[in-house]
Amino acid sequence: MSQATVAKYMARYRKPPSQTWRTILENHVKQLVSVDVFLVSTVSFRILYVFIVLAHERRRVVHFNVTEHPTADWTAAQLMQALPWDTAPRYLLRDRDRIYGDAFPKQAASMEIGEVLTAPRSPWQSPYVERLIGSIRRECLDHVIVPDEFSLRRQIAGYLDYYHGWRSHLSLEKDTPDGRAVEPPELGRIVAVPQVGGLHHRYERRAA
């Protein structure tokens, strides 16, 4: 009996198509945040630690803070400040840095947030927050001198104002995390407005 004959009469069982990883991420994007800590050196070679919380849905930074002496209790307090009880997501993605200690997981559990830990030395498993940190460095911190903690906090806050309101994202269809209104030509000519101390510009229409 030929293969074609067997194939013709053989019962076929089709499994329902499973969701792709991209679909799973899209389904849960509103319930995901990432946290990370990165280091910045001051002009006097002091090391400052920046803690940052990124919501995946609109690539929006919901909280950041700076300290010279990070502790597990400090990071746990940042989580509580960043995500009030009525806005806590379902999942939190982070690495296995010892800076989180035991206090951070306990705080997340008390807020009913499930932690998803990346594999050791695998920053690509948390791509959104890693890309954000890279953007902060390339587009801001690599071009300024940081004298102290206050200055660093001010520099990052200024960059995030630009990032949220004017920096476009391909993943958001060239929109910004906060959203931008479309300005028709009738509003006037296009003018450039300096942002982040002149490192960047925003472009808007103004009447002559």
C-alpha positions, -999 to +999 in steps of 0.1 A: +000+000+000+014+033-010+021+063+013-005+084-006-032+058+001-024+056+038-024+094+040-057+096+022-076+075+048-056+081+079-075+100+106-060+134+112-060+151+146-053+188+146-042+205+178-054+240+185-026+264+177-007+275+209+000+311+216+033+325+205+056+342+230+049+375+215+011+370+220+017+360+256+037+392+262+010+413+245-017+397+266+001+404+299+018+437+290-006+457+312+004+435+342+041+437+339+067+460+354+105+457+354+129+470+381+167+474+380+196+492+396+224+509+377+255+527+389+267+562+381+301+576+391+304+612+402+332+637+394+348+628+428+346+590+420+318+583+444+294+556+433+257+564+433+229+538+428+198+545+407+167+524+413+142+525+385+107+510+379+094+507+343+058+498+333+059+477+301+025+488+286+036+524+277+073+521+285+067+546+313+090+551+342+067+551+373+094+557+398+132+563+403+154+572+432+191+577+439+212+567+469+248+563+479+241+535+504+215+511+491+201+484+513+174+458+510+151+478+532+157+508+509+148+489+477+117+475+494+106+510+504+111+521+467+087+494+455+061+505+480+064+541+469+064+533+432+033+510+432+005+520+455-018+492+465-045+500+438-019+502+410+003+472+419+009+449+388+005+412+387+041+404+378+075+421+385+106+412+364+140+417+380+175+402+381+191+383+410+212+412+424+219+408+461+209+444+467+172+432+470+180+409+499+151+393+517+131+425+523+123+432+487+106+398+479+087+400+512+074+434+502+064+422+467+046+392+482+027+414+507+015+434+477+005+402+459+030+408+431+046+377+416+083+380+410+099+367+378+136+364+381+160+364+352+188+338+348+222+348+363+242+372+340+213+374+315+204+411+311+187+403+277+159+385+296+148+420+308+152+439+276+128+468+282+144+482+314+179+474+301+172+494+269+159+523+290+190+524+311+211+524+279+191+553+266+195+573+298+233+567+296+237+574+259+213+603+256+220+621+289+245+609+315+274+603+290+273+640+282+271+656+317+293+657+348+276+645+380+289+662+411+266+647+437+234+629+444+211+659+441+225+668+406+221+632+394+185+631+405+178+664+388+195+653+355+175+620+354+143+638+362+149+663+334+156+635+309+125+616+320+103+646+313+116+646+278+114+608+275+078+607+286+065+637+267+085+639+235+108+610+228+090+587+203+091+549+204+087+525+175+069+500+198+043+527+204+039+535+167+061+565+171+041+579+200+055+588+234+047+572+267+024+601+277+010+605+242+013+635+219-013+654+200-011+656+162-005+693+153-018+702+118+000+728+097-026+754+104-011+759+139+019+776+125+055+770+117+077+743+134+100+755+161+127+736+180+126+739+218+158+728+238+153+699+262+176+682+288+199+713+289+201+714+251+211+678+246+178+672+228+150+692+213+112+689+210+095+702+179+061+719+179+041+743+158+036+779+169+017+807+153+039+835+139 
